[in-house]
Amino acid sequence: MTERELYIEIKRIFAVSCAQEMFSFRDLWTALCEKNGIATEAHILSPHATQPLAGAAVEDAGRLCDGYPLQYYLGSAYFCCRRFAVHENVLIPREDTAVVCRLAERYASGAALFDFCTGSGIIPITVLADLPDTRAQAVDISPDAVALTLENARLHGVNGRLSCSVCDLFSDRAEALLNEFSPAVITANPPYIRTKDMQKLPKNVKREPSLALDGGEDGMRFYRRITRLCAPLVRRGSRLVFEIGFDQDRDIAAVAKQYGFGCTVFPDGAGLPRAALIEKNC
């Protein structure tokens, strides 16, 4: 197969499958060129282009058209106009999460923020980059995620104000870290997909780590744990800011009510329920 033949074939496959909704064919092709040293588009479309194609490029193209996330392929993704390093052990950043950051920033200025299930660190790093007088602690059960968060913190120049630790939020250490840090705002984008819905996810989302997606039978397992852990802090005035699924507004309100707290749900850019603010009742 030549470069030109691959270009034509990949364009045909992409148009039919649309396996990657988050990027265009041009993005895909640019990535293939950069990774495999393929010639320019103008050269490839020339009738004289007969350069044989390396097998690795054919394999990469097949993976991408079959739903392998471009962000993992490139090793980076954009969130709130900032580039973050990503890999297969963390969720791919999505702009839905921006509402969580904006909400947290209302209360975190000049204070401390604690982020559970931090992944690539987009929530605490975005808040710290926007609020230079804020400090943060981030935790994740995955050592790879913690290492990536620290890398992204250095990339955005906030590593001096961000501590990051490997921590299972179902362990006693999570409670100890919370009490030691005493944050004004606790954020989390935890796993919230119902277990029964995991198989219904789009092909490309299934390539993301199930550890960061599966929220248990009703999708509320992690919310209940974090709310219980943080209840003493909330009673003293701290606030919880969660990302939630678009159909979980009533469920998260019920979790808040169980602990005697109020809950306000805010929409994302598409108008869907996306961020829950949990605080003590006035």
Residue pairs with C-beta under 8 A, 6 or more apart in sequence:
1 9
1 52
1 53
1 58
2 49
2 50
2 51
2 52
2 53
3 38
3 39
3 43
3 44
3 49
3 51
3 53
4 44
4 45
4 46
4 49
4 50
5 53
6 38
6 53
6 57
6 58
6 61
7 29
7 41
7 44
7 45
10 25
10 28
10 29
10 32
10 61
10 65
11 25
11 29
13 65
14 20
14 25
14 28
14 65
15 25
17 65
17 66
19 64
19 65
19 66
19 67
19 203
19 204
20 28
20 64
20 67
20 69
20 70
20 204
21 202
21 204
22 69
22 70
22 71
22 204
23 70
27 70
28 61
28 64
28 65
28 70
29 41
31 64
31 70
31 73
31 74
32 38
32 57
32 60
32 61
32 64
33 39
33 40
35 57
35 60
35 73
36 54
36 56
36 57
36 60
37 54
38 44
38 53
38 57
39 49
39 51
43 49
60 73
63 73
64 70
64 73
66 203
67 202
67 203
67 204
67 206
67 207
68 204
68 207
69 92
69 204
69 207
69 208
71 77
71 86
71 92
71 93
72 86
72 87
72 88
72 92
72 207
75 85
75 86
75 87
76 83
76 84
76 85
76 86
77 83
77 84
77 86
77 92
77 93
77 120
78 84
78 93
79 93
79 94
79 95
79 97
79 98
79 122
79 126
80 95
80 98
80 101
80 122
80 126
82 125
82 126
82 129
82 156
83 155
84 93
84 120
84 121
84 122
84 125
84 152
84 155
85 120
85 148
85 151
85 152
85 155
86 92
86 93
86 120
86 148
87 144
87 148
88 207
88 208
88 209
89 142
89 144
89 145
89 148
89 209
90 119
90 120
90 142
90 144
90 145
90 148
90 209
90 212
91 119
91 120
91 189
91 208
91 209
91 212
91 213
92 208
93 120
93 122
95 268
95 269
96 243
96 268
96 269
96 270
96 274
97 122
97 123
97 189
97 243
98 126
98 268
98 269
99 243
99 266
99 267
99 268
99 269
99 274
99 275
100 123
100 187
100 189
100 241
100 242
100 243
100 274
100 275
101 122
101 123
101 126
101 127
101 130
103 241
103 266
103 275
103 277
104 113
104 123
104 127
104 185
104 187
104 241
105 127
105 130
105 131
107 184
107 185
107 239
108 127
108 131
108 134
108 184
108 185
109 131
109 133
109 134
110 131
110 133
110 134
111 134
111 183
111 184
111 185
112 134
112 135
112 136
112 137
112 181
112 182
112 183
112 184
112 185
113 124
113 127
113 128
113 134
113 135
113 136
113 137
113 183
113 184
113 185
113 186
113 187
114 136
114 137
114 138
114 139
114 177
114 178
114 181
114 183
114 185
114 186
114 187
115 121
115 123
115 124
115 136
115 137
115 138
115 139
115 186
115 187
115 188
116 139
116 140
116 169
116 174
116 186
116 187
116 188
116 190
116 222
116 226
117 139
117 140
117 141
117 169
117 188
117 189
117 190
117 191
117 212
117 222
118 124
118 138
118 139
118 140
118 145
118 146
118 149
118 164
119 140
119 145
119 148
119 149
119 189
119 212
120 145
120 148
120 149
120 152
121 138
121 148
121 149
121 150
121 152
121 153
121 162
121 164
122 152
123 187
123 189
124 136
124 137
124 138
124 149
124 162
124 187
125 149
125 152
125 153
125 156
125 158
125 162
127 134
127 136
127 187
128 134
128 135
128 136
128 153
128 156
128 158
128 161
128 162
129 156
129 157
129 158
134 161
135 161
135 162
136 161
136 162
136 163
137 162
137 163
137 164
137 165
137 177
137 181
137 183
138 146
138 149
138 162
138 163
138 164
138 165
139 146
139 164
139 165
139 166
139 167
139 169
139 174
139 177
140 146
140 149
140 164
140 166
140 167
141 166
141 167
141 168
141 169
141 211
142 166
142 209
142 211
143 166
146 164
146 165
146 166
149 162
149 164
150 159
150 162
150 164
153 159
153 162
153 164
165 177
167 173
167 174
167 177
168 174
169 222
169 225
169 226
169 229
170 225
174 229
175 229
178 186
178 229
178 230
178 233
182 233
183 233
183 238
184 237
184 238
184 239
185 238
185 239
185 240
185 241
186 226
186 230
186 233
186 238
186 239
186 240
186 241
187 240
187 241
187 242
188 222
188 223
188 226
188 240
188 241
188 242
188 243
189 242
189 243
190 215
190 222
190 223
190 226
190 242
190 243
191 211
191 212
191 213
191 214
191 215
191 216
191 221
191 222
192 215
192 219
192 220
192 222
192 223
192 243
192 244
192 245
192 248
193 201
193 213
193 214
193 215
193 219
193 245
194 215
194 216
194 217
194 218
194 219
195 214
195 215
195 216
195 217
196 217
197 219
198 206
198 210
198 213
198 214
201 213
205 213
215 221
215 222
215 223
216 222
218 251
219 245
219 248
219 251
220 248
220 251
220 252
220 255
223 242
223 244
223 251
223 252
223 255
224 255
224 258
226 240
226 242
227 234
227 240
227 255
227 256
227 258
227 259
227 261
227 278
228 259
230 238
230 240
231 259
231 261
234 240
234 259
234 261
234 278
234 279
234 280
235 280
237 280
239 277
239 278
239 279
240 261
240 276
240 277
240 278
240 279
241 275
241 276
241 277
241 278
242 252
242 275
242 276
242 278
243 274
243 275
244 251
244 252
244 265
244 273
244 274
244 275
244 276
245 273
246 272
246 273
246 274
247 273
248 273
249 265
249 273
249 276
252 263
252 265
252 276
252 278
253 263
253 265
253 276
255 263
255 278
256 262
256 263
256 276
256 278
257 263
260 280
260 281
261 278
261 279
261 280
261 281
262 278
262 279
262 280
262 281
262 282
263 276
263 277
263 278
264 276
264 277
265 273
265 274
265 275
265 276
265 277
266 273
266 274
266 275
266 276
266 277
267 273
267 274
268 274
268 275
